[in-house]
Amino acid sequence: MQSGVSYNHQTVQLDGEVFSDCQFAACRMVYSGGEPPQFEACQFDGCDWKFEEAAAHTLSYLKLMWSVGAKAAVQGTIKEITVVAR
C-alpha cells in the first residue's frame, strides 16, 4: 500500500496497487489489465491515463464490437460502469 506519497511527472503502474492519500501530478497512469487498483482520498492533476496489454486488448475488442453494429452492448457496458452504486 502506498500512503501519503506524492508522484510528479512519473509513470505509475496501477495493477494490483492500493493508494491512500496520494497526490499525482502530470503522471502517466498505466493499467495493464490485472487486479484493479484502489484509490482512497487521492488527488489527480493533469494525469494521462493509459491502457496497455490486456486492458488495451479489451478496449480494442469494444471498438470492434461498436464497428460491427453491437453499439447497444457497448453502450450497456458503459452505462453499467458509470452508474453509481447506492
Secondary structure, 3 states (H helix, E strand, C coil): CEECCEEECCEEECCCCEEECCEEECCEEEECCCCCCEEECCEEECCEEEECHHHHHHHHHHHHHHHCCCHHHHHHHHHHHHCCCC
